Structures are given as C-alpha cells and as structure tokens.
Amino acid sequence: MNSRRKFLQGGILTSVAALSPLASQAKTSTKNTLSTKSIAGSGQITILQTTDVHCQLHAHDELFWENNELTFRKAGGYPHMATALKKLKEKNPENTITLDTGDMFQGSMLSVKTTGQAFVPLLNAMDYDLYLPGNWEVVYYKKNMQKLMGGLLAPKICANMYHDLGDGKKGELIFQPYQIMHRLGVKIGFLGYTDPLVPLRQSPLYSKGIVYTKPEDNLKEYVTLLREQEQCDFVIILSHLGLSQQIALGNHPDCQGVDYIFGADTHERVRKPIQAEYTKIVEPGAFGSFIGKLDIQVKDGKVLGSTYELVEVDPIKYPADAEIKTLVQDLEKPYKEEINKVLGYSTVPLYRNFVVENTIDTMIVDALKWKVNADVVLSNGFRFCPPRVPGKDGKVAITEGYLYDMLPVDSTIRTAKASGQQILDWLEKEMQNVFAQDASKRFGGWLIRFKGMQVEFKAFERVGHRVQMVTIAGAELDKNRLYTLCACERDGDPEDMLCRMKGVKEATNTAYTLHSMMKEYLVKFSPVTPILRHDAKILDGPQDLLSQVTGVDYSFR
C-alpha cells in the first residue's frame, strides 16, 4: 500500500479523461513532464499482465497438456503472484508496468459472501498500474461494479461500456477509454475493450443499465487519436474478448497502428505471440497461474523491438509474499471454516479445460439427472474453476468453497419442454457459437454439456450442418416430439427461454438450486466417479480438444 501511495504522489502516469475519440482531453501533468520517465533513454520497458484470476486466493492444482497427456502441478495464488510480480519488477524497477485485464471479482465463495468487496484491498495491495473490466465484473449488477472498480486505486479503462439513457440509448462512457504512460521517453497508449456480448452470454439483468458496443465502432478513431494526436510510440489494446475474437480484431483493418492486443476471457495460454495481419495477440491463461511478460527494447527513446514470454507462477519458485499472505488470511478468516467444509469426494480429477467434455460438468449433469430426471439435463459450457486432483487418500475433496468455484452463481433449477426440431436447431446454434469458421462469430464459451442425449457432430463443418446424429434415451431424435429439459434459470431471461433456447413450453422453476442439488447428491453418492462418457462425440477432430482456436500457430499446453 505504501508503494501505491508513493506511486500516486509521484505522478508518473499521464492521466486521460477523454470520453470521446473526437475530444481533446488528454493532458500530461506537470510532475510527469518533469519526470525522468519522460526523458529519452535506453533500456527495456517491461509490461506484466495477469487476467481471469476469478478470485482464486491460494496456490491450486493446475492442468497442463504435456507429451499428449494430462499433467497436474501447483500454480497461482495471490501471495505467490505478488512475489512473482515483485521479482520480475526488481529486474527493471523504474520501467515496469503491471496490468490486470478482468474477471477479478467473480469466481469464489469469498467473492460471493462479500459481493466482491474483499478483493478491493487485495487488488490495491498488489500494486497494479491499470485495470480493464472483464465480462464477469457485472455479476453483482452495475452499481456494485462501479463501486468495486471505483475502489481500485489505479486507473480503469474501457472504450465500449456506456451508461444506458433508456431504451438502449447510449450515454457517456462509464470508464475512461484509454490511458497513456511514459517510460524511457517512450509514450505508450493503452486502449480498453471488454466483451460486448455480456448481455447475451450472462444473465441480462447483470448488465442492465449498460450499453455495450463492438470495438470496431470506435477503434479506428481511438487508434488514430493515440497515434496522430497523442503521438504514441507504442499502442496496446487491453481486451477481454476471448482469443478467437481478438485474432479476428487483429485481422481487422481498423487495428492498423496497434502493436499488441493483451487478451483475456478464454483462459488461453499464449506462449508465443500470435501474429495477425495488423498486430500481435497474447493471452496469459487464468487463475493467477501465469503472468504475461512483454519486454520492449528502447534506445535513445526509440522502440527497437519486443520479446514476450509466459511466466508460470510456481509456488516453490515464488514463495508466498508475507504481507499478501497475511491480508488473504484476514479477509478469509470469517468464512474459512465454511469454505473448507467437505461436502463429498470424487475418485477422479475434476477439471474444466476441454472444449467438448469435462469431469466437473459430468458430475453436475449426473446430479441434475438424478434430482430432476428430465429427458435431457444441461449445464452451460463454463470455463472458470481451477482443477482439483486426488490427495494422498486417493480422493478429491469437494469443499463448500470448491462448490462456489464450480458454480459461483447459485441459480434456480428450471424445467421446460421443447420439440426435437427446437433441440436440433438449438444444438446447431450452440455449435456455431463455439466452432464458427468466422472467428468473430464465436461466442466465447465451451460446448454445452448434457446427459440423457448423445450427439455426434462435425465441429468444422459449415454452419447448420454440424449435427450428424442425436439420440435421446437410446432412440433417434423425433423432430415432432416434445422432450422435457432441465437447466438453470438465468435472471432476466424471457419465460419461454431455457439455456438460450427460445420458445420452450411450460417453463417452470423447481424448488431446488444448483448448490442445494449438488449437496444432496454428494451426501447420497459420495465418493463419485464422473468419468467422461463422450455424450458429445466430435467426428472431425480430437475429443480432447483444448481450444477453439484453429488456423494459427498456437496450441494450449
């Protein structure tokens, strides 16, 4: 906190309050003008990025794909992240900038119990220099998002979130659109964009009062402003769009003049920058397991080049920072007993990293089918929640805290009826969201999970022709028959919608929530063994697909 206070008093940032690309409101403070950081020099500028930590406080099991098989080892945790950031900064203390690019207030029991407030002092103590809101920052609704983001001491940027004046009419930007920083005489412009699909991907009530726009709506204007008016030497987009969308953006002509896109949202681990037509794209994983590190080489105030690496936050290499560890213990103390309460066990590792099928969601749909026994039960294709592997006793402890990691929103369970034709059309739409050939049309999540239904599909077939076969209860899908479905309710959805399927009939909320259902299931059946059944079977690709991204030099590992 002392370093943050010193940072604010030192005036080493150029403040920006431009709410329109046409407005000339970017001003450099007198202190910054006199700062040595704006004097031309030689050396290296280091930019460190964390993202999608999802409120994971401690070192945790992490999944890696090595030698064509699953490997698990410990990684992450805020106290270890703090040590890693400090050690990386020590190599270049005057010219290092640290960023977090979103999903910092959702994903754990502590975040839910405190409506995200516990993470404000923690994030401030981490000494970040700049933030971008992620798609889940709105989980506690607009007013709380503004309060949480407003409690952070460093600037926040986002050029595509506006106040809703009513009926979707766009008002002023909620956050400043960009920030300019000086190091070694190099002027760096940071421009922010978050996911404009938030009202569709999540409960529409979360983002009520906010109008989102596509980056392309004002990208060219802002890049022109930063390059020509502000005369920035280096421009970086901070983006919480997902890797597919970020690659599509990097191939868009309006991205000309952008040096890097620092991406987020899809938890991808980009170890080598992906070269798009107009810029390079990186994304540093999730859960605090990695830090993205960009080094910009400078000579006499001129940028010569850059190098990038993904730094693994190994808790042995980076022991817990004492100050952050104490803060985490204090924040967690009122809830620690409840967080660590064991609800049941699994005999197999629990994870959510694969595009098509995962053990966490297999366990969830097993529990749903047992509790409700609809024809087909559904679980959304979420990505949050780090893995968990068996301990010395050979069992994975499923604690109350881990239940919140898996299902941070304790939604009501809902049933409805839909025809076979509706289910088929919906499956095609869901697969288009995941596997669209046009990367800009990919929705961001993994494939929907289900039980009671078997689907064979071709991920890389043209739109509308991916589903090859569907069976329910062992019989071929009858397009004219009504089937009973079960999934979670999303606040704000129309009455005739279930899991993004429109026009369902007899939609009814049950007396159960996801959490109450899971607790009952674990009491009755623990230890559980949620082995993969291949209910969704991909015919033109590997079943163990770890990324939606194709056609570029990238693989998840």
KOLVOBA-624566 format. One record per residue (C-alpha): residue in one letter; x, y, z. Coordinates in nm, 2 decimals, decimal comma. Layout:
residues N
R_A_X_Y_Z
...
This chain:
residues 557
R_M_0,00_0,00_0,00
R_N_0,29_0,23_0,07
R_S_0,43_0,18_-0,28
R_R_0,08_0,25_-0,42
R_R_0,06_0,58_-0,22
R_K_0,41_0,67_-0,34
R_F_0,31_0,59_-0,70
R_L_0,00_0,82_-0,68
R_Q_0,20_1,10_-0,53
R_G_0,48_1,06_-0,78
R_G_0,26_1,14_-1,08
R_I_0,44_0,90_-1,31
R_L_0,13_0,83_-1,52
R_T_-0,02_1,06_-1,79
R_S_-0,38_1,09_-1,69
R_V_-0,65_1,07_-1,95
R_A_-1,02_1,16_-1,93
R_A_-1,12_1,15_-2,29
R_L_-1,48_1,02_-2,32
R_S_-1,49_1,07_-2,70
R_P_-1,23_1,00_-2,96
R_L_-1,31_1,34_-3,10
R_A_-1,25_1,52_-2,77
R_S_-0,90_1,65_-2,70
R_Q_-0,89_1,59_-2,32
R_A_-0,56_1,40_-2,28
R_K_-0,33_1,60_-2,06
R_T_0,01_1,54_-1,92
R_S_0,06_1,65_-1,56
R_T_0,35_1,89_-1,48
R_K_0,50_1,63_-1,25
R_N_0,50_1,37_-1,53
R_T_0,66_1,62_-1,77
R_L_0,95_1,67_-1,53
R_S_0,97_1,30_-1,45
R_T_1,28_1,11_-1,57
R_K_1,04_0,86_-1,72
R_S_0,96_1,10_-2,00
R_I_1,32_1,17_-2,08
R_A_1,46_0,98_-2,37
R_G_1,67_0,69_-2,25
R_S_1,79_0,34_-2,34
R_G_1,70_0,01_-2,19
R_Q_1,39_-0,20_-2,15
R_I_1,02_-0,14_-2,07
R_T_0,85_-0,44_-1,91
R_I_0,48_-0,49_-1,91
R_L_0,33_-0,76_-1,69
R_Q_-0,03_-0,89_-1,73
R_T_-0,25_-1,10_-1,51
R_T_-0,61_-1,18_-1,60
R_D_-0,91_-1,41_-1,53
R_V_-0,79_-1,48_-1,18
R_H_-1,15_-1,54_-1,08
R_C_-1,08_-1,47_-0,71
R_Q_-0,85_-1,77_-0,66
R_L_-0,66_-1,68_-0,34
R_H_-0,43_-1,98_-0,29
R_A_-0,19_-2,20_-0,49
R_H_-0,40_-2,46_-0,66
R_D_-0,38_-2,76_-0,88
R_E_-0,34_-2,66_-1,25
R_L_-0,38_-2,87_-1,56
R_F_-0,12_-2,89_-1,83
R_W_-0,11_-3,08_-2,16
R_E_0,23_-3,23_-2,19
R_N_0,35_-3,52_-2,40
R_N_-0,01_-3,57_-2,52
R_E_-0,14_-3,64_-2,17
R_L_-0,28_-3,46_-1,87
R_T_-0,03_-3,33_-1,61
R_F_-0,11_-3,16_-1,29
R_R_0,10_-2,94_-1,07
R_K_0,05_-2,65_-0,83
R_A_0,04_-2,29_-0,95
R_G_-0,10_-1,95_-0,88
R_G_-0,24_-1,79_-0,56
R_Y_-0,23_-1,42_-0,49
R_P_0,06_-1,44_-0,23
R_H_0,27_-1,62_-0,49
R_M_0,16_-1,39_-0,77
R_A_0,27_-1,10_-0,56
R_T_0,62_-1,25_-0,51
R_A_0,65_-1,32_-0,88
R_L_0,54_-0,97_-0,98
R_K_0,79_-0,82_-0,73
R_K_1,08_-1,04_-0,85
R_L_1,00_-0,95_-1,21
R_K_0,98_-0,58_-1,12
R_E_1,31_-0,59_-0,94
R_K_1,49_-0,66_-1,27
R_N_1,36_-0,33_-1,41
R_P_1,20_-0,13_-1,12
R_E_1,16_0,21_-1,28
R_N_1,02_0,09_-1,61
R_T_0,78_-0,19_-1,53
R_I_0,40_-0,16_-1,57
R_T_0,16_-0,41_-1,42
R_L_-0,19_-0,47_-1,56
R_D_-0,50_-0,68_-1,48
R_T_-0,74_-0,73_-1,76
R_G_-1,06_-0,85_-1,58
R_D_-1,27_-1,11_-1,41
R_M_-1,12_-1,01_-1,08
R_F_-1,44_-1,01_-0,86
R_Q_-1,62_-1,33_-0,95
R_G_-1,54_-1,70_-0,90
R_S_-1,51_-1,79_-0,53
R_M_-1,71_-1,82_-0,21
R_L_-1,54_-1,52_-0,06
R_S_-1,63_-1,31_-0,35
R_V_-2,00_-1,41_-0,33
R_K_-2,01_-1,37_0,05
R_T_-1,86_-1,01_0,03
R_T_-2,02_-0,91_-0,30
R_G_-1,66_-0,88_-0,43
R_Q_-1,56_-0,62_-0,17
R_A_-1,29_-0,85_-0,01
R_F_-1,09_-0,82_-0,33
R_V_-1,06_-0,44_-0,34
R_P_-0,79_-0,41_-0,07
R_L_-0,62_-0,72_-0,21
R_L_-0,60_-0,59_-0,56
R_N_-0,48_-0,25_-0,43
R_A_-0,21_-0,42_-0,23
R_M_-0,09_-0,60_-0,54
R_D_0,01_-0,26_-0,68
R_Y_-0,13_-0,27_-1,03
R_D_-0,10_0,03_-1,26
R_L_-0,40_-0,02_-1,48
R_Y_-0,72_-0,23_-1,50
R_L_-0,97_-0,34_-1,76
R_P_-1,32_-0,47_-1,65
R_G_-1,40_-0,83_-1,76
R_N_-1,73_-0,98_-1,86
R_W_-1,79_-1,10_-1,50
R_E_-1,73_-0,77_-1,33
R_V_-2,11_-0,71_-1,37
R_V_-2,21_-1,02_-1,18
R_Y_-2,33_-0,81_-0,88
R_Y_-2,50_-0,56_-1,11
R_K_-2,40_-0,22_-1,25
R_K_-2,40_-0,02_-0,93
R_N_-2,18_-0,27_-0,75
R_M_-1,95_-0,29_-1,04
R_Q_-1,90_0,08_-1,04
R_K_-1,83_0,07_-0,66
R_L_-1,59_-0,22_-0,69
R_M_-1,39_-0,07_-0,98
R_G_-1,41_0,27_-0,82
R_G_-1,24_0,13_-0,51
R_L_-0,93_0,04_-0,71
R_L_-0,66_0,30_-0,68
R_A_-0,52_0,26_-1,03
R_P_-0,70_0,39_-1,34
R_K_-0,96_0,18_-1,52
R_I_-1,01_0,19_-1,90
R_C_-1,28_0,07_-2,13
R_A_-1,39_0,23_-2,45
R_N_-1,71_0,03_-2,52
R_M_-1,92_0,04_-2,19
R_Y_-2,17_0,32_-2,18
R_H_-2,44_0,44_-1,94
R_D_-2,78_0,34_-2,08
R_L_-3,00_0,65_-2,10
R_G_-3,31_0,43_-2,16
R_D_-3,43_0,20_-2,44
R_G_-3,07_0,12_-2,51
R_K_-2,97_0,48_-2,59
R_K_-2,60_0,53_-2,54
R_G_-2,49_0,79_-2,28
R_E_-2,14_0,87_-2,16
R_L_-1,87_0,61_-2,12
R_I_-1,86_0,45_-1,77
R_F_-1,48_0,44_-1,77
R_Q_-1,21_0,65_-1,94
R_P_-1,13_0,48_-2,28
R_Y_-0,76_0,49_-2,27
R_Q_-0,45_0,57_-2,06
R_I_-0,11_0,70_-2,16
R_M_0,21_0,62_-1,98
R_H_0,57_0,74_-2,03
R_R_0,88_0,53_-1,98
R_L_1,23_0,60_-2,12
R_G_1,09_0,87_-2,33
R_V_0,85_0,63_-2,50
R_K_0,48_0,72_-2,50
R_I_0,27_0,41_-2,46
R_G_-0,11_0,43_-2,52
R_F_-0,34_0,17_-2,36
R_L_-0,69_0,13_-2,51
R_G_-0,95_-0,09_-2,34
R_Y_-1,23_-0,31_-2,47
R_T_-1,45_-0,57_-2,29
R_D_-1,68_-0,83_-2,43
R_P_-1,99_-0,67_-2,59
R_L_-2,18_-1,00_-2,58
R_V_-2,22_-0,99_-2,20
R_P_-2,60_-0,93_-2,20
R_L_-2,63_-1,25_-2,42
R_R_-2,36_-1,47_-2,26
R_Q_-2,48_-1,40_-1,90
R_S_-2,80_-1,30_-1,72
R_P_-2,92_-0,98_-1,89
R_L_-3,00_-0,83_-1,55
R_Y_-2,63_-0,83_-1,45
R_S_-2,56_-0,56_-1,72
R_K_-2,89_-0,37_-1,70
R_G_-2,81_0,00_-1,74
R_I_-2,51_-0,06_-1,96
R_V_-2,49_-0,03_-2,34
R_Y_-2,20_-0,23_-2,50
R_T_-2,07_-0,16_-2,84
R_K_-1,84_-0,35_-3,07
R_P_-1,47_-0,25_-3,07
R_E_-1,50_-0,17_-3,44
R_D_-1,75_0,11_-3,37
R_N_-1,47_0,34_-3,24
R_L_-1,14_0,15_-3,27
R_K_-1,02_0,34_-3,58
R_E_-1,09_0,68_-3,42
R_Y_-0,91_0,59_-3,10
R_V_-0,61_0,44_-3,27
R_T_-0,58_0,75_-3,49
R_L_-0,61_0,97_-3,18
R_L_-0,34_0,78_-3,00
R_R_-0,11_0,76_-3,29
R_E_-0,15_1,10_-3,46
R_Q_-0,28_1,34_-3,19
R_E_-0,11_1,19_-2,89
R_Q_0,18_1,08_-3,09
R_C_0,22_0,75_-2,90
R_D_0,52_0,54_-2,99
R_F_0,36_0,21_-2,89
R_V_-0,01_0,12_-2,87
R_I_-0,16_-0,17_-2,68
R_I_-0,52_-0,28_-2,67
R_L_-0,63_-0,44_-2,34
R_S_-0,91_-0,68_-2,45
R_H_-1,15_-0,91_-2,27
R_L_-1,30_-1,05_-2,58
R_G_-1,16_-1,41_-2,60
R_L_-0,88_-1,53_-2,81
R_S_-1,08_-1,60_-3,13
R_Q_-1,24_-1,26_-3,12
R_Q_-0,90_-1,10_-3,05
R_I_-0,75_-1,27_-3,35
R_A_-1,04_-1,15_-3,56
R_L_-0,99_-0,80_-3,43
R_G_-0,62_-0,82_-3,51
R_N_-0,71_-0,90_-3,87
R_H_-0,94_-0,61_-3,90
R_P_-0,81_-0,30_-4,09
R_D_-0,91_-0,07_-3,80
R_C_-0,64_-0,24_-3,59
R_Q_-0,37_-0,10_-3,81
R_G_-0,14_0,10_-3,58
R_V_-0,18_-0,13_-3,28
R_D_0,14_-0,31_-3,17
R_Y_-0,02_-0,57_-2,93
R_I_-0,35_-0,70_-2,81
R_F_-0,32_-0,81_-2,45
R_G_-0,61_-1,05_-2,44
R_A_-0,83_-1,22_-2,18
R_D_-1,15_-1,42_-2,13
R_T_-1,09_-1,76_-2,28
R_H_-0,81_-1,86_-2,04
R_E_-0,58_-1,94_-2,33
R_R_-0,21_-1,97_-2,27
R_V_-0,03_-1,79_-2,55
R_R_0,34_-1,86_-2,50
R_K_0,44_-1,72_-2,84
R_P_0,26_-1,41_-2,97
R_I_0,01_-1,49_-3,24
R_Q_0,08_-1,27_-3,55
R_A_-0,24_-1,14_-3,70
R_E_-0,25_-0,92_-4,01
R_Y_-0,22_-0,59_-3,82
R_T_-0,09_-0,68_-3,48
R_K_0,02_-0,95_-3,23
R_I_-0,20_-1,11_-2,98
R_V_-0,12_-1,27_-2,64
R_E_-0,33_-1,41_-2,35
R_P_-0,18_-1,53_-2,02
R_G_-0,41_-1,81_-1,90
R_A_-0,62_-1,79_-1,59
R_F_-0,65_-1,83_-1,21
R_G_-0,32_-1,65_-1,14
R_S_-0,13_-1,94_-1,27
R_F_0,06_-1,73_-1,53
R_I_0,19_-1,38_-1,58
R_G_0,24_-1,24_-1,93
R_K_0,57_-1,06_-1,97
R_L_0,64_-0,82_-2,26
R_D_0,98_-0,66_-2,28
R_I_1,01_-0,36_-2,52
R_Q_1,37_-0,27_-2,62
R_V_1,44_0,10_-2,63
R_K_1,74_0,31_-2,75
R_D_1,75_0,68_-2,71
R_G_1,38_0,70_-2,67
R_K_1,31_0,49_-2,98
R_V_1,15_0,14_-2,98
R_L_1,37_-0,12_-3,14
R_G_1,17_-0,43_-3,08
R_S_1,00_-0,65_-2,83
R_T_1,00_-1,00_-2,68
R_Y_0,73_-1,19_-2,49
R_E_0,72_-1,49_-2,25
R_L_0,46_-1,66_-2,03
R_V_0,58_-1,69_-1,68
R_E_0,44_-1,98_-1,47
R_V_0,36_-1,88_-1,11
R_D_0,53_-2,18_-0,95
R_P_0,47_-2,16_-0,57
R_I_0,81_-2,32_-0,50
R_K_1,00_-2,07_-0,72
R_Y_0,79_-1,78_-0,59
R_P_0,72_-1,84_-0,21
R_A_0,42_-1,65_-0,07
R_D_0,46_-1,28_0,00
R_A_0,42_-1,24_0,37
R_E_0,22_-0,92_0,35
R_I_-0,03_-1,05_0,09
R_K_-0,05_-1,39_0,27
R_T_-0,15_-1,21_0,60
R_L_-0,40_-1,00_0,41
R_V_-0,56_-1,30_0,25
R_Q_-0,58_-1,48_0,58
R_D_-0,75_-1,18_0,74
R_L_-1,00_-1,14_0,46
R_E_-1,08_-1,51_0,45
R_K_-1,10_-1,57_0,83
R_P_-1,47_-1,50_0,89
R_Y_-1,56_-1,76_0,62
R_K_-1,27_-2,00_0,64
R_E_-1,45_-2,28_0,83
R_E_-1,74_-2,27_0,59
R_I_-1,51_-2,26_0,28
R_N_-1,32_-2,56_0,40
R_K_-1,62_-2,78_0,49
R_V_-1,60_-3,10_0,29
R_L_-1,93_-3,19_0,11
R_G_-1,81_-3,51_-0,05
R_Y_-1,54_-3,67_-0,27
R_S_-1,45_-3,76_-0,62
R_T_-1,23_-4,05_-0,71
R_V_-1,11_-3,88_-1,04
R_P_-0,95_-3,54_-1,10
R_L_-1,20_-3,26_-1,15
R_Y_-1,13_-3,02_-1,43
R_R_-1,30_-2,79_-1,69
R_N_-1,03_-2,73_-1,95
R_F_-1,16_-2,93_-2,25
R_V_-1,39_-2,78_-2,52
R_V_-1,61_-3,08_-2,56
R_E_-1,64_-3,27_-2,23
R_N_-1,51_-3,23_-1,87
R_T_-1,54_-3,42_-1,54
R_I_-1,68_-3,12_-1,35
R_D_-1,97_-3,08_-1,58
R_T_-2,02_-3,46_-1,60
R_M_-2,06_-3,46_-1,22
R_I_-2,31_-3,16_-1,24
R_V_-2,53_-3,32_-1,51
R_D_-2,52_-3,66_-1,32
R_A_-2,66_-3,48_-1,02
R_L_-2,92_-3,29_-1,23
R_K_-3,04_-3,61_-1,39
R_W_-3,07_-3,78_-1,05
R_K_-3,26_-3,49_-0,89
R_V_-3,50_-3,40_-1,18
R_N_-3,49_-3,69_-1,42
R_A_-3,59_-3,49_-1,72
R_D_-3,53_-3,64_-2,07
R_V_-3,22_-3,42_-2,11
R_V_-3,04_-3,21_-1,85
R_L_-2,80_-2,93_-1,95
R_S_-2,50_-2,75_-1,80
R_N_-2,35_-2,44_-1,95
R_G_-2,00_-2,45_-2,11
R_F_-1,83_-2,25_-1,84
R_R_-1,45_-2,23_-1,81
R_F_-1,40_-2,09_-1,46
R_C_-1,28_-2,31_-1,17
R_P_-0,93_-2,45_-1,15
R_P_-0,88_-2,83_-1,14
R_R_-0,86_-3,03_-0,83
R_V_-0,67_-3,37_-0,80
R_P_-0,68_-3,65_-0,55
R_G_-0,49_-3,62_-0,23
R_K_-0,28_-3,89_-0,06
R_D_-0,60_-4,07_0,02
R_G_-0,68_-4,10_-0,35
R_K_-0,99_-3,88_-0,33
R_V_-1,06_-3,52_-0,44
R_A_-1,21_-3,32_-0,15
R_I_-1,52_-3,13_-0,28
R_T_-1,55_-2,84_-0,02
R_E_-1,81_-2,57_0,01
R_G_-1,56_-2,33_-0,13
R_Y_-1,49_-2,55_-0,43
R_L_-1,86_-2,58_-0,50
R_Y_-1,86_-2,20_-0,53
R_D_-1,56_-2,22_-0,76
R_M_-1,75_-2,45_-0,99
R_L_-2,08_-2,27_-0,96
R_P_-2,03_-1,91_-0,83
R_V_-2,40_-1,82_-0,91
R_D_-2,64_-2,05_-0,72
R_S_-2,91_-2,05_-0,99
R_T_-3,26_-2,20_-0,96
R_I_-3,31_-2,52_-1,15
R_R_-3,57_-2,49_-1,42
R_T_-3,76_-2,73_-1,64
R_A_-3,93_-2,68_-1,98
R_K_-4,05_-2,87_-2,29
R_A_-3,91_-2,84_-2,64
R_S_-3,96_-3,02_-2,96
R_G_-3,70_-3,23_-3,13
R_Q_-3,67_-2,97_-3,40
R_Q_-3,61_-2,70_-3,15
R_I_-3,34_-2,90_-2,98
R_L_-3,17_-2,97_-3,32
R_D_-3,18_-2,60_-3,42
R_W_-3,05_-2,50_-3,08
R_L_-2,76_-2,75_-3,10
R_E_-2,66_-2,61_-3,43
R_K_-2,67_-2,26_-3,29
R_E_-2,47_-2,36_-2,98
R_M_-2,21_-2,53_-3,20
R_Q_-2,19_-2,22_-3,42
R_N_-2,12_-2,02_-3,11
R_V_-1,82_-2,25_-3,03
R_F_-1,69_-2,35_-3,37
R_A_-1,78_-2,07_-3,62
R_Q_-1,54_-2,06_-3,91
R_D_-1,55_-1,68_-3,88
R_A_-1,37_-1,63_-3,55
R_S_-1,56_-1,30_-3,48
R_K_-1,88_-1,51_-3,45
R_R_-1,75_-1,74_-3,18
R_F_-1,94_-1,68_-2,86
R_G_-1,67_-1,74_-2,60
R_G_-1,77_-2,05_-2,41
R_W_-1,71_-2,42_-2,44
R_L_-1,97_-2,67_-2,58
R_I_-2,29_-2,71_-2,38
R_R_-2,28_-3,02_-2,15
R_F_-2,57_-3,26_-2,13
R_K_-2,70_-3,60_-2,01
R_G_-2,98_-3,81_-2,15
R_M_-2,88_-3,71_-2,50
R_Q_-2,60_-3,83_-2,73
R_V_-2,48_-3,61_-3,01
R_E_-2,23_-3,68_-3,29
R_F_-2,11_-3,37_-3,47
R_K_-1,85_-3,23_-3,70
R_A_-1,70_-2,92_-3,55
R_F_-1,55_-2,79_-3,87
R_E_-1,85_-2,84_-4,10
R_R_-2,03_-2,54_-4,24
R_V_-2,30_-2,36_-4,03
R_G_-2,62_-2,55_-3,99
R_H_-2,47_-2,89_-4,09
R_R_-2,26_-2,98_-3,79
R_V_-2,50_-3,21_-3,61
R_Q_-2,48_-3,56_-3,76
R_M_-2,68_-3,77_-3,52
R_V_-2,89_-3,71_-3,20
R_T_-3,04_-3,98_-2,98
R_I_-3,24_-3,93_-2,66
R_A_-3,29_-4,23_-2,43
R_G_-3,14_-4,45_-2,69
R_A_-3,38_-4,36_-2,97
R_E_-3,32_-4,13_-3,26
R_L_-3,44_-3,77_-3,21
R_D_-3,80_-3,73_-3,31
R_K_-3,84_-3,37_-3,45
R_N_-4,21_-3,36_-3,37
R_R_-4,20_-3,50_-3,02
R_L_-4,19_-3,28_-2,70
R_Y_-3,90_-3,35_-2,47
R_T_-3,86_-3,24_-2,11
R_L_-3,54_-3,04_-2,05
R_C_-3,37_-2,92_-1,73
R_A_-3,11_-2,65_-1,68
R_C_-3,05_-2,34_-1,46
R_E_-3,26_-2,03_-1,48
R_R_-3,09_-1,71_-1,58
R_D_-3,24_-1,40_-1,42
R_G_-3,39_-1,17_-1,67
R_D_-3,44_-1,43_-1,95
R_P_-3,79_-1,44_-2,11
R_E_-4,03_-1,70_-1,96
R_D_-4,01_-1,91_-2,28
R_M_-3,63_-1,94_-2,28
R_L_-3,41_-2,21_-2,12
R_C_-3,03_-2,22_-2,16
R_R_-3,05_-1,98_-2,46
R_M_-3,32_-2,20_-2,63
R_K_-3,61_-1,98_-2,73
R_G_-3,97_-2,07_-2,75
R_V_-3,98_-2,35_-2,49
R_K_-4,31_-2,45_-2,34
R_E_-4,43_-2,50_-1,98
R_A_-4,12_-2,34_-1,83
R_T_-4,13_-2,40_-1,45
R_N_-3,88_-2,32_-1,17
R_T_-3,82_-2,61_-0,93
R_A_-3,77_-2,57_-0,55
R_Y_-3,40_-2,66_-0,60
R_T_-3,09_-2,46_-0,67
R_L_-2,77_-2,58_-0,82
R_H_-2,60_-2,57_-0,48
R_S_-2,87_-2,75_-0,28
R_M_-2,89_-3,01_-0,55
R_M_-2,52_-3,08_-0,55
R_K_-2,51_-3,10_-0,17
R_E_-2,79_-3,36_-0,17
R_Y_-2,62_-3,56_-0,45
R_L_-2,28_-3,57_-0,27
R_V_-2,44_-3,67_0,06
R_K_-2,61_-3,96_-0,11
R_F_-2,35_-4,08_-0,36
R_S_-2,00_-3,96_-0,24
R_P_-1,74_-4,07_-0,34
R_V_-1,85_-4,00_-0,70
R_T_-1,66_-4,11_-1,02
R_P_-1,76_-3,87_-1,30
R_I_-1,58_-4,04_-1,59
R_L_-1,62_-3,90_-1,94
R_R_-1,89_-4,07_-2,14
R_H_-1,85_-3,89_-2,48
R_D_-2,21_-3,80_-2,49
R_A_-2,09_-3,53_-2,73
R_K_-1,87_-3,70_-2,98
R_I_-1,66_-3,50_-3,22
R_L_-1,61_-3,67_-3,56
R_D_-1,36_-3,44_-3,73
R_G_-1,13_-3,35_-3,45
R_P_-0,98_-3,48_-3,13
R_Q_-1,21_-3,55_-2,84
R_D_-0,95_-3,39_-2,61
R_L_-0,97_-3,05_-2,79
R_L_-0,83_-2,78_-2,56
R_S_-0,90_-2,47_-2,76
R_Q_-1,15_-2,32_-3,01
R_V_-0,86_-2,15_-3,20
R_T_-0,75_-2,30_-3,53
R_G_-0,55_-2,19_-3,83
R_V_-0,28_-2,01_-3,63
R_D_0,05_-2,11_-3,47
R_Y_-0,10_-2,18_-3,13
R_S_-0,17_-2,48_-2,90
R_F_-0,29_-2,49_-2,54
R_R_-0,04_-2,66_-2,31
